[in-house]
Amino acid sequence: MSIKATPTPGSQLVSPKDHTLILIDFQSQMSFATKSIDAVNLRNNAALISNAAAGFGVSTILTTVAEKSFSGPMFTEITDAFEGKTLFDRTSMNTWEDAAVIEEVNRIGKNRVVLAGLWTSVCIVGPALSALDQGFEVYFISDACGDVSTEAHERASDRMIQAGARPMTSLQYMLELQRDWARTETYDMTTGIAKKFGGAYGLGIIYAKTMFGAHEG
C-alpha cells in the first residue's frame, strides 16, 4: 500500500518555539585563533542567526568564558540583537557543566537545543555530546562555528554528527524559522535580515524588490 502524503512539516524541522538556541563564546580572544572561517563571515553569520532568533522570539542563552579576565566581550553583533539580555559567564570549557546555564536550560524547558560558537572542537562538542547523552535533540549551526583549523572544525563536526547531532547553516536556520512566505507577520523582518546579513542572497532580494517590486509568495 502506498504512503499518503500530507502538507505538513517534518518533525526534524526547527520552528521558533520548539528549541533553545545557545550561543557560546563568540569572544575576541577565541576568534583570533579561528582559521576555519574568515572572521568577517563568522561575525556576519552570528549576526544573522542572532537577529533571526531575536525577531522570531526564540528562547536563547548567551554564554561566555572568562569574559573579564581573559577572553573579552561577546561580539556586539550578538549582544545588540539581544539588548539587555544577561550573559552567563563560565569557568568551564564545556557549557553543559556550568550549573547556572543548565538551570536556565531547565527553566526554559525545551528538549531540542541548537548550538553555535567558538571553538567547534571544544565549546560546541562538549555541550553537544553532553546534551545528546542526556536525551536532548541537538543541532549545530556549522557556519556560525569556527576552530583553529579546517581539520579541527571538520573532525569536530564529524564527531557530533556520528553521535546524532544535526548540522545546519545560518541562512538555513533563519529560513526554516520563516518556512512560509505567506507568514506576513515575519516576512519583512526575515527579508530585512537577509538583505543586511544574507550575502549574495540578500543582494538578490534588494535587486528584485528595487527593480521589479518583487515579493516572495
N, C-alpha and C positions, 0 to 999 in steps of 0.2 A: 504494500500500500504506500502511495506517495505521501511525502510530508506536505502539510498545508502551511504555506507562508502567511504571515500576518504583518501588517505595517507597524511593528513595534520595535524599539531599540533592543539590542543585545545587552545582557546583564553585565558584560565586561566593559561597556562604555561608561565613562565617568559623567556625572552631572553635578551641578553646583552644590547640591545638598547632601550628596552621598559619601563625601570623603573629607578628610582633613589634609590640608597642604602644609608641609613642614619645610621651611626654607632655612638651610643650615650653613652657617659660617661663610657667608658671602662677605668676606672681610679683606682689607688691603694686603695684610701680611700673607694670607693664603693665596691671593691672586698673583703676587709677584712671581711665584714659582710655578704657576699654572701654565703649561705649554701645550696641552692637547687641544685647546681652543683659544682663538685670539681674544684678548681681554675686552675689546670693543664689542665683539659678538656676544661674549658671555654677559656683559652688562646689559646689552640690548635684550637678550633673551630673558634675563632675570627681570627686567622692567616689564616685558610683555606678559609674563606669567603673573607677576605681582599685580599689575593693573587689571588684568583679566579676573584674577581671584577676588580682588577688592570690589570690582564692579559687579560681579555675579554673587557677591556675598558668601564666598567660600570660607568655611572655618579654617583659619590659618594660624600657624605658630611660627614665630620668628625667633631664632636662637643663634647665639654667638658663643665663641670660646675665648676666654681671657681677653675680653674686649678692651679693658682699660690698661692692662699690664703688658700686653704683647701683640695681639692680633689686629687691633684697631677697630674702627666702627664698621657697621654693616653698610653695604652700598646704599647710597641715598636714593638710587632708582627704586629700591625696595621700600625703604622707610618712608619715602614721600608718598607712596601708594597707600601705606597703612599709617597715616599720620596719627601720632599719639598712642600707637599700639605698644604695649610692653614687650621688651625683648628679654628672653631668658638667657642669661649668661652662665656658662658652664665651666667646669674644670675638666670634665670627662671628654675624651675624643669621641666616644660613642654617645650620641644624643639619647639613645634609649636607656642609658644607665644613669641619666640625670633625673632625680626624683621629682623636681618641680615640673620638668617638661612632661613626664609621664602622668603626673597629676592633672595637667592640662589636657593631655590626650584623653584621659578617662572622663574628665569633666565634659568635654565635647561629645564623647561617646560614639564616634563613628568607627566602624570596623574596617574601613578602607583608608589607607594613607597614600599620599603622593609626596615624593621626596625630590628635592633639588638642592645642590650646594657644592661646596669645595671641602676636601678633595673627594673624588668619587671613591677611591680605594680605602678611604678611612671614614670620612664624615657621612658618606652615603651607604657604603657596605655595612657598617656597624648597625645602624638602625634598621636597614632593610632586612638583614638576616635575623636580627633580634625580633622584629615585629612579625616576620613570617613564622618564626619559631613559636610565637605566642598565638598564632591563628589569625593574624591580620592579613588582609589582602593588600599587596604593596605594588605601587607603580613608581617609576622614577623618570624624570624629565631629562633625558640624556644630553641634550644640547644646552641645558642650563646647569650642567655639572662639568667639572674640569679636573685635571690632575697634572702631575709633574711631567708626564709624558703621554703620548698617544697609547703606548703599550700599557701603561698603568691604568688609564681610563678604560681601555677596551677589555683588559683582563678583569677589572672590577665589574664592568657591565656584564661580561660573560658569567662571572660567579653569581651575580644576583639573578640573572635570567635562569641559570641552571637550578637555582634554589626556588624559583617560582615567581620572581618579581617581573613586572611587565614594563618594558621601555616605551616611552613616547617622546615627542618633541614639543617644544614650547608653542609653536603655532598650532600644532595638532591639539594640544591641551585646550587652548582658547576656543578653537572651532568646535571641539567636542562639547564644550560647555554651551555654546550657542546652538549648534546642531541643526537648527531650522531657521532659515531666513524669514519665515513668517512670524517669528517671535519678535515683534516690532518693538517691544519694551527694551530690548537689549541690542537691537540692530545697530543704532547709531554709535553706541558705546563700542561694540565689537569692531565695526569697520573703522572707527576713530583710532582705536588701539593699533589695529593693523596698519593704518596709514602712518602712524608715528613710529612703530617698532617692527612692522612686518616685512621689512626689506623690500625685495622686488615685488612681492605680492601687494604690499601697501602702495607701491608706486603704481601698480596696475589699477588699483581701486581709485587712486587720485586721477589717473588719466581717464578712466571710463566715466567717472562722475563729472569731471570737468568738461570733457569733450562731448559727451553724449547724454549726460544726465542719467546714466545707467543706475539700476537698482536691483540687487540680488532679490530673487523671489517675486 
